[in-house]
Amino acid sequence: MNFQFPQQEKLKSRKTIDLLFLQGSSFTKSPLKVVYIPIEDSGVNKAGFSVPKKHFKRAVDRNRLKRQMREAYRNNKHLLKSNNGSKFALMFLYINKEKASFDSIQNAVLALINKLSS
């Protein structure tokens, strides 16, 4: 199993991100929300991560939460591969107003990935 998070799996396209928020569907599992759309032109799932500046003023706090979300996704992304061949553009949004532990973030990512795969 490949547990890396290479450059081609990162969601960076402004066009795809705009489309994601206009037409995407979402699931919520506290402290996270995932917005997703199926993409046909990519051979891999693409993921992005966001933490609101409104609730976390310090960049140190936002960056730490994004690092934790990326790590949880990186460890569990192989569960999306068991899907029926469709690939997704995913955006994980942090929705809590307080910092959560890594365990709660990892459980939320796992639950969202499992829900998306079914």
Order of alpha helices (4+ residues) and beta strands (2+ residues): alpha-beta-beta-beta-alpha-beta-alpha
